[in-house]
């Protein structure tokens, strides 16, 4: 059997001031794998796709992997170049049996609201109607009818934080094989849940709903159940949470289950979002808790999460720590290439003055003029995002430094990225377990690795580019007239 695979992933924040160009994409091609420059075993879900294909004796073709950190609109040039490179490879590969694609689902480019839908339409034209096209998506996707019409089957991650990339990839591979062999005939249905938000699956109600989805997948005729949470910072008409159900040649069953589960998660709407506190309240609470705890209090600076397209250089929380003379605190990761350059030049142990952060726009706050000591320098650092199965996913942060100022350790990177794990503190010589407060620029992906070392986790809605309170997002293209939280029950309209 001949299996073609490829990836084009970024998440587009239409409110972000940071454009996404071709140079922002990490690109791995076939030659990088064959020469040993990169290893597919280090890239979920290609790790399981390649392993399972080889175990079956299939001809597995890896085309290309392209990933960019979430930011603003992708340029037309960048999208069309990367799209065409992947699709031309598909065309040049000759007849294939299965196409496995790893896409995000919320990628937008200049002139393209639905990059994934556009790619799938073009892929279908190349391979014809009978080839199985199977797609794994991030759960923060915009699920569209164009995607449904062109793909044979799709699934999304179930977990937020996204620790199940390989697990969902394994399921997709098996479903694709069954579909190609004629053992099943995947039939998909969508249900619009009419809700916009972010829903951590570590909380009890969402944890229970994930369990319900998995239990539903054991029922006769049901192949896959996914809840696409939607990406709340991508302002398009198709935005919002949707249930996606795949059955074996049973459209009415797919539609009924999608509606049943969609209404079930809608019924949880008051209990499954983040309980994010304003900055002053969050940090004051953290300081109070830290006085009586032996483990650090972890505060998520959700509004400056680079994983949602934020700049990652806001200074609001750090300024508060300095003004309140807080000691034994650490913060990660501030994006500031110039500060990194100065710290590298000065060297470990050097004392210097820097103008830190606050460089990207009004949502980043003002720069901080600080006298700092350089504590550590890590060149070409890759940050680890632990997964449930397989190796951690690796995210390059470029040259990264640790600096110290007035009792606070600060990690600064030259490439924008969110903080996934306390390993970054350990790698740069900061004794994380000795800290009273840890401020993490992330919305939820930090949770799996930080929760075990935290005395408490606090979600913070500081000023910033990606506020966790949906009513603060200035939508223009997506109507709020028929969605929660603007309307409590739009199904009654």
C-alpha positions in Angstrom: 0.0 0.0 0.0 1.3 3.5 -0.9 0.8 6.1 1.8 1.6 9.8 1.3 1.9 12.2 4.3 2.6 15.9 4.8 2.0 18.8 7.2 1.2 22.5 6.9 0.4 24.0 10.3 -0.1 27.4 11.8 -2.9 29.0 13.9 -4.0 32.4 12.7 -4.9 35.2 15.1 -6.6 37.8 13.0 -6.1 40.4 15.8 -2.3 39.8 16.0 0.0 42.6 14.7 2.6 40.0 13.8 2.5 38.8 10.1 3.4 35.2 9.3 5.8 35.0 6.4 7.7 32.2 4.7 10.7 32.7 6.9 8.6 32.1 10.0 7.9 28.5 9.1 10.1 25.6 10.3 10.4 23.4 7.2 11.5 19.8 7.1 11.6 18.0 3.8 12.2 14.5 2.5 15.9 15.1 2.1 16.2 16.2 5.7 14.9 12.8 6.8 16.9 10.7 4.4 20.2 12.5 5.3 19.5 12.2 9.0 19.2 15.9 9.7 15.8 15.3 11.2 14.1 12.2 12.5 10.4 11.5 12.0 10.4 9.7 15.4 10.7 13.2 16.9 7.7 14.7 15.0 4.2 13.7 16.2 2.1 12.3 14.6 4.6 11.2 11.9 6.3 9.1 14.5 3.3 6.7 14.7 2.4 7.0 11.1 5.8 5.9 9.9 6.1 3.2 12.5 2.7 1.7 11.7 3.3 1.9 8.0 6.6 0.2 8.2 5.2 -2.6 10.5 2.6 -3.3 7.8 5.2 -3.2 5.0 3.6 -0.2 3.3 5.4 2.3 1.1 5.4 5.4 3.3 6.1 8.8 1.7 7.0 11.8 3.8 6.6 14.9 1.8 7.1 18.0 4.0 6.5 19.4 7.4 5.9 23.2 7.8 5.1 24.8 11.1 4.9 28.4 12.2 4.2 29.8 15.7 0.7 31.2 15.9 0.5 34.8 14.8 -1.3 37.1 12.4 -2.4 36.4 8.8 0.0 34.2 6.7 1.1 36.1 3.6 -0.4 34.8 0.3 3.1 34.2 -1.0 4.0 32.0 2.0 0.8 30.0 2.0 0.7 29.3 -1.7 4.3 28.4 -1.8 4.1 25.8 1.0 0.7 24.5 -0.2 1.9 24.1 -3.8 5.2 22.4 -2.7 3.3 19.8 -0.8 0.6 19.2 -3.4 3.2 19.1 -6.3 4.9 16.4 -4.4 1.6 14.5 -4.1 1.1 14.9 -7.8 4.6 13.8 -8.6 4.3 10.7 -6.3 1.9 9.1 -8.8 -1.1 7.0 -7.7 -1.4 6.6 -3.9 -3.8 4.7 -1.8 -4.0 7.0 1.3 -3.1 10.6 2.0 -2.4 11.4 5.6 -2.3 15.1 6.4 -1.5 16.9 9.6 -3.2 20.3 9.5 -4.2 22.9 12.1 -7.7 23.8 11.0 -7.4 27.5 11.9 -4.9 28.7 9.3 -5.8 31.8 7.4 -3.8 33.7 4.7 -4.3 36.8 2.7 -7.2 35.9 0.4 -7.9 32.6 2.1 -10.3 32.2 5.1 -10.1 28.4 5.1 -6.6 27.3 4.1 -7.2 23.7 5.1 -10.4 23.6 3.1 -8.6 25.1 0.1 -5.8 22.5 0.4 -8.2 19.6 0.7 -10.1 20.7 -2.4 -6.9 20.8 -4.4 -5.7 17.5 -3.0 -8.9 15.8 -3.9 -8.6 17.0 -7.5 -5.2 15.5 -7.7 -5.9 12.0 -6.3 -9.5 11.6 -7.5 -12.7 10.5 -5.6 -11.6 7.0 -4.5 -8.4 7.7 -2.6 -8.7 8.0 1.2 -7.7 11.4 2.5 -7.5 11.4 6.3 -6.7 14.5 8.3 -5.7 15.1 11.9 -6.5 18.6 13.2 -5.8 20.7 16.3 -9.0 20.9 18.4 -8.7 24.7 18.1 -9.9 24.5 14.5 -12.6 26.1 12.4 -14.5 23.0 11.2 -16.0 23.9 7.8 -18.2 22.1 5.3 -15.5 22.6 2.6 -13.2 20.4 4.7 -15.9 17.8 5.2 -16.7 17.6 1.5 -13.1 17.1 0.4 -11.7 14.7 3.1 -12.7 11.1 3.6 -12.4 11.4 7.4 -11.0 13.8 10.0 -10.4 13.8 13.7 -9.1 16.3 16.2 -7.1 16.2 19.4 -9.3 15.5 22.4 -7.0 17.0 25.0 -6.3 20.6 26.0 -3.4 20.7 26.7 -2.6 18.9 23.5 -0.8 15.9 24.9 -2.5 13.4 22.6 -1.2 14.3 19.1 0.4 10.8 18.5 -2.6 9.0 20.1 -5.0 10.7 17.7 -2.7 10.1 14.9 -2.6 6.4 15.6 -6.4 6.3 15.5 -6.5 8.2 12.3 -4.0 5.8 10.6 -6.1 2.8 11.6 -9.3 4.3 10.3 -7.7 5.3 7.1 -6.5 1.7 6.5 -9.9 0.3 7.2 -11.5 2.8 4.8 -9.1 2.0 2.0 -9.6 -1.7 2.5 -13.3 -1.3 2.2 -13.9 -2.4 5.8 -15.7 0.9 6.6 -17.2 3.8 4.7 -16.5 6.9 6.8 -19.4 9.3 6.9 -19.1 12.6 8.7 -21.5 15.1 10.3 -21.1 18.4 12.0 -23.2 20.1 14.7 -22.7 23.8 15.6 -22.6 24.1 19.4 -23.1 27.9 19.1 -20.5 28.7 21.7 -17.1 30.4 21.7 -14.5 29.9 24.3 -11.5 27.9 25.7 -12.2 24.7 27.5 -9.4 23.0 29.5 -9.8 19.2 29.6 -8.0 19.0 32.9 -11.1 20.4 34.7 -13.7 17.8 35.9 -16.6 18.6 33.6 -14.5 18.6 30.4 -12.6 15.6 31.6 -15.9 13.8 31.9 -17.0 15.0 28.5 -13.8 13.6 26.9 -14.6 10.3 28.6 -18.1 10.4 27.1 -16.7 11.0 23.6 -14.3 8.0 24.0 -17.1 5.8 25.3 -19.3 6.8 22.3 -16.6 5.7 20.0 -17.0 2.1 21.3 -20.6 2.0 20.1 -21.5 0.0 17.0 -21.2 2.0 13.8 -19.3 4.9 15.4 -15.7 5.4 14.1 -14.7 8.7 15.7 -16.0 11.6 17.8 -14.3 15.0 18.1 -15.1 18.3 19.7 -13.5 21.1 17.8 -13.4 23.8 20.4 -12.8 26.5 17.7 -10.1 29.2 17.8 -11.6 32.2 19.5 -9.0 34.6 18.1 -9.7 33.8 14.4 -12.4 36.2 13.4 -14.3 34.4 10.6 -18.0 33.5 10.2 -17.2 29.8 10.7 -15.7 30.4 14.2 -17.1 28.5 17.2 -17.2 25.0 18.8 -18.5 22.1 16.7 -19.0 18.4 17.2 -17.6 16.2 14.5 -18.8 12.6 14.3 -17.6 9.9 11.9 -19.8 6.8 11.4 -19.6 3.7 9.2 -21.9 4.7 6.3 -24.7 6.0 8.5 -25.3 9.7 8.0 -28.4 9.8 10.3 -26.5 8.2 13.1 -23.6 10.7 12.7 -26.0 13.6 12.7 -27.9 12.4 15.7 -24.8 11.7 17.8 -23.2 15.0 16.8 -26.4 16.9 17.9 -26.8 14.9 21.1 -23.2 15.4 22.2 -23.2 19.0 20.9 -26.1 19.9 23.1 -24.5 18.0 26.0 -21.4 20.1 25.9 -23.5 23.2 25.4 -25.3 22.3 28.6 -21.9 22.5 30.4 -21.2 25.9 29.1 -21.3 27.7 32.5 -18.8 25.2 34.0 -16.1 24.4 31.4 -14.4 27.7 30.6 -11.4 29.2 32.4 -12.0 31.0 35.7 -9.5 33.7 34.9 -8.8 36.4 37.5 -7.8 40.0 36.8 -4.1 40.6 37.2 -4.1 42.5 40.5 -6.4 39.9 42.1 -4.5 36.9 40.6 -1.0 38.1 41.7 -2.2 39.3 45.1 -3.8 35.9 45.7 -0.6 34.1 44.5 1.6 36.1 46.9 -0.7 35.3 49.9 -0.8 31.6 49.0 3.0 31.5 48.6 3.5 32.6 52.2 2.2 29.3 53.5 3.2 26.8 50.7 6.4 25.0 50.2 5.8 24.5 46.5 5.6 27.3 44.0 2.3 28.9 43.0 2.0 28.9 39.2 0.2 31.8 37.5 -0.7 31.5 33.8 -0.4 34.8 32.0 -3.0 33.8 29.5 -3.4 37.1 27.7 0.2 37.1 26.5 0.2 33.5 25.3 2.3 33.2 22.1 0.4 29.9 21.4 -2.6 32.0 20.7 -0.7 34.5 18.6 0.2 37.0 21.3 3.6 38.8 21.1 4.9 37.2 24.3 6.7 40.4 25.3 4.1 42.0 27.7 5.6 43.5 30.8 2.5 44.1 32.9 3.0 41.1 35.3 6.7 41.6 35.6 6.3 45.3 36.4 3.8 44.4 39.2 6.3 42.0 40.7 9.1 44.6 40.7 6.9 47.4 42.0 5.7 45.1 44.8 9.3 44.0 45.6 8.4 40.3 45.2 11.3 37.9 45.8 11.9 34.3 44.8 9.8 34.6 41.6 10.5 33.5 38.0 8.9 34.3 34.7 9.0 32.6 31.3 9.1 33.2 28.4 9.6 36.8 27.3 10.3 37.3 23.6 13.0 39.9 23.1 15.7 39.1 20.6 17.6 42.4 21.3 17.9 41.6 25.0 19.1 38.1 24.2 21.8 39.5 21.9 23.1 41.9 24.5 23.1 39.1 27.2 25.0 36.7 24.9 27.6 39.4 24.1 28.0 40.3 27.7 28.3 36.7 28.8 27.3 34.7 31.9 28.0 36.6 35.1 27.9 40.0 33.4 25.9 42.9 34.8 24.2 45.1 32.2 21.3 47.4 31.6 18.5 46.3 29.2 15.3 47.7 27.9 13.1 44.5 28.2 9.8 43.7 26.5 7.0 46.0 25.5 8.2 46.4 22.0 5.5 44.9 19.8 2.5 47.1 20.5 0.1 48.6 23.0 -1.1 45.2 24.3 2.5 44.5 25.4 2.8 47.4 27.8 5.8 49.7 28.1 9.4 48.4 28.1 11.1 48.0 31.4 14.6 49.5 31.9 16.4 47.1 34.2 19.8 46.4 35.6 20.3 42.6 35.3 22.8 39.9 35.8 23.2 37.3 33.1 22.7 33.9 34.7 22.8 31.5 31.8 22.9 31.3 28.0 21.5 28.4 25.9 22.2 28.5 22.2 19.6 27.2 19.7 17.5 26.0 22.6 14.6 23.6 21.9 11.8 23.6 24.5 10.1 20.2 25.2 6.3 19.8 25.2 5.6 16.4 27.0 3.1 14.0 25.3 1.1 11.2 26.6 2.7 8.8 24.1 6.1 8.9 22.5 8.7 11.6 22.8 8.1 15.2 23.7 7.4 17.6 20.9 10.3 20.0 20.4 9.8 23.8 19.8 12.8 25.9 18.9 13.2 29.1 20.9 16.5 30.2 19.3 19.2 31.5 21.6 17.7 31.8 25.1 19.0 33.5 28.2 18.2 33.6 31.9 18.7 37.0 33.5 18.2 38.1 37.2 16.8 41.3 38.5 15.8 42.3 42.1 15.0 38.7 43.2 13.3 37.7 40.0 14.6 35.2 37.4 13.5 36.0 33.8 13.9 33.7 30.8 14.1 35.6 27.5 14.1 34.0 24.0 15.0 35.2 20.5 12.2 33.2 18.9 8.7 33.7 20.2 7.1 30.7 22.0 5.0 29.7 24.9 6.2 27.9 28.1 5.3 24.2 28.1 7.3 22.7 30.9 9.5 23.6 34.0 12.4 21.9 32.2 13.2 25.3 30.7 14.0 26.7 34.2 16.1 23.6 35.0 18.0 23.8 31.7 19.0 27.4 32.4 20.1 26.7 35.9 17.1 28.2 37.8 16.0 26.0 40.8 12.3 26.0 39.9 11.1 24.1 43.0 12.7 26.8 45.3 10.6 29.6 43.8 7.5 30.9 45.5 5.9 32.2 42.3 6.2 31.1 38.6 4.5 33.2 36.0 4.1 31.3 32.8 3.2 32.8 29.4 0.7 30.1 28.3 -3.0 29.6 28.4 -3.2 25.9 29.2 -0.4 23.8 27.5 1.8 24.4 30.5 -0.6 22.5 32.8 0.4 18.9 32.4 4.0 19.5 33.3 3.6 22.3 35.8 0.6 21.1 37.9 2.6 18.3 39.6 5.1 20.8 41.0 2.6 23.5 41.9 0.9 24.2 45.2 -1.9 25.9 43.2 -2.5 27.0 39.6 -4.0 30.4 39.0 -5.3 31.5 35.6 -4.7 35.3 35.1 -6.5 37.7 32.7 -3.9 40.4 32.6 -3.9 43.1 29.9 -2.8 41.5 26.6 -3.4 40.5 23.0 -5.4 37.3 23.7 -7.7 37.9 26.6 -9.3 34.7 28.0 -12.6 36.6 28.5 -14.4 36.3 25.2 -16.5 39.4 25.5 -13.3 41.4 25.4 -12.4 40.1 21.9 -13.4 42.8 19.3 -15.1 40.5 16.7 -16.1 42.1 13.4 -16.8 39.2 11.0 -18.2 36.6 13.4 -21.6 37.4 14.6 -22.1 37.3 18.4 -25.9 37.5 18.1 -26.4 33.7 18.1 -23.5 32.5 20.3 -22.8 31.9 24.0 -21.5 33.8 26.0 -23.1 36.8 24.4 -26.5 35.0 24.3 -27.1 32.5 27.1 -29.1 30.1 25.0 -29.1 30.8 21.3 -30.9 27.5 20.6 -34.1 29.3 21.9 -33.8 32.2 19.4 
